[in-house]
């Protein structure tokens, strides 16, 4: 059998194209893309997954990897992986946003911790909701579902120079608005109650100006906020399921080329 450069390029491309999509997804996706996960581990997972998937994938196009079409195909695969991971990061951003709104109402906006996912400081309640969301993702096998969706994407959105369309990015903009609304919905009970508490303190300050509201208002707001968070905690798994379901639905639509 004659082995020429075109055949070698086809063999290499059969592994490289899926690897680019998988590694980009693992770089951007929640849990897999956390800074606490070493890059070596992500690359190893991407290599193992690629080796397992390649025999079952449709044959990729025979392209010279250094040609313009080959480079465009590589950019498309990286873009698909990054976009998929970004959509799932928005799911966590919705809960982080909810925790930030509640923290501001409680007066805990100054109390922040370093987020191990992204390496930035976020309010302590945002960190609480973030950790809870990641634990729920592991408990409900969300990480396995994400890997399954990514594996199926090679059938619905095969390796080709043309993949992502402008309509996909327009759908992402609408999804960002949806996640903002869902995060506000999660925080709405606590924000509403804390707003009523602050209005009550405003009335009290007008009726009794000599009262030291700084000494009374902060502990009361803190206790009321923690109580509301505790009371709404049982509803969080259902809210998580709704938000995660919408994230997976949008991701499925993008990876299906819809």
Secondary structure, DSSP 8 states (H G I E B T S, - for coil): ----HHHHHHHHHHHHHHHHHHHHHHHHSTTTT-TTS-HHHHHHHHHHHHHHHHTTS-------TTSHHHHHHHHHHHHHHHHHHHHHHHHHHHHHHHHHHHHHHHT-TT-EEE-TTTS-EEEHHHHHHHHHHHHHHHHTTHHHHHHHHHHHHHHHS-SSS----HHHHHHHHHHHHHHHHHHHHHHHHHHHHHHHHHHHHHHHHHH-TTS-HHHHHHHHHHHHHHHHHHHHGGGHHHHHHHHHHHHHHHHHHHHTT-
